[in-house]
Structure formats: C-alpha cells, structure tokens
C-alpha cells in the first residue's frame, strides 16, 4: 500500500529540478585536412571550438534504443526478446547565423568536404562526387554539456564519429526581419555519457563513475568557553589548527 509522506519530505526534490535553458555545445576533434579545408573558406579553428557551439539556439540530449530479436524454443510455450544491437538516433541542432555567415559556411563546407574525394574543381563541367574516408571527416570530440544555474552539477555527452548528414533549407523573405537560423541533423556512431578526459580516466571518474557520491558528513559538537580560551579540548587535543570533529 502507498506510504504517506509529508510535503517537507519531497519538497527538496521537487524544488531542485533541472532546467532546459542551460547547456553548451562544443565542437572539436576535426581532422587536420578538414580543418585546413574550412580555414581556407573563412572558418578558422578558433570559431569552430569557441564560437560555433555558443550559437546553438536549441539542442537535444541524445537518445538510443535496443534492437531485439524474438527467441522461441528455449522454454516451452515462452517467447523471449533479446537485445542484439544498440541504435543511436540522429541529433538535431539549430544555430543562429552570425552576420559573417561563418555558421552556414562551417556546416556547408563540412558537408562539401565529405563529398570532395575526387579532388576536382567543383566549377568544372566534369566534376563528380567521391566520398572521403570516414576518418577524414568524422569528429570524435564533440560534446554537449547540460548544467544548471549554479554551475556545480553537469551532465556531459561525448560523441564519437559525429558528422552532419542533412542541413535544412533556410527560408528568407521580405517580411518582417527575424534572426536567421539554420537546422542541421548529425549522425554519430555512439555517445559516451560522462567525461572521458585523461584526467577523469586517471582519477577514476570517467563515464559518470562516482558522480553521485558525496562525502559522509562528520559529527560535530560545540566547544566550551574554556576549550576555546585554552585552545585544547577536554582531552588535551590541540584544536587551534582547524575545526574540531569527534572521532
């Protein structure tokens, strides 16, 4: 049967909910050939790593699912489902476009580079498309960080093998002016929840390990006026170097 709870018991949980408007997108890990290709077209590495993510007006925490197969015959009259593949859904990001149009150039030329394996001039009549090798255009260091207003707690997603697969058309018109936006769908091989830096790995905190652990509080008692004046507790222990704690 349900247990009765006081409002004071669940109020700290309900009043401490995460909000949707605090997040950051960071692009990184682009191949040197792709970085050079973009830099020649007015999109330098500093813009990609420092500014492109700040222009992301909306993002989504990624989702995934498990593909299953029906298993018959292991038990009489029982049909089982067993997982055989983890499926990662595409990620949709929307960006504000800066007045230098570097955001559109970044995405447009990233996709252009993927199909530029023929090394031909795109303006030539005999130009043809040939895809680059995946290692040349995939990013392995793009991440989404979800945090809250106090910046103390965060949820990080690291994407492996990420690249754009679809850039939606951008409507423009003579109607009332509005901020120009571009929407792009990204595909990726997988994501890793939690930090994966060398520091987090060496410290044993990568992949969200230990992220919910908190130190156990230590019991404390108030000192008497005599103890504060003499600088020792009742057992003669020096307490002037810090806070007194009972064993």
ABEGO torsion letter per residue (X at the ends): XBBBBBAAAAAAAAAABBBAABBBBBBBGBBAAAAAAAAAAGBBAAAAAAAAAAABABBBBBBBBBBBBBBBGABBGBBBBBBABBBBBBBBBBBBBBAAGAAAAAAAAAAAAAAAAAGBBAABAABBBBBBBAAAABBAABBBBBBBAAGABBBBBBBBGBBBABBBBBBBBABBBBBBBBBBBBBBABBBBEBABAAAAAAGABGGBGAABBBBBBBBBBBBAAAAAAGBBAAGBBAAAEBBBBX
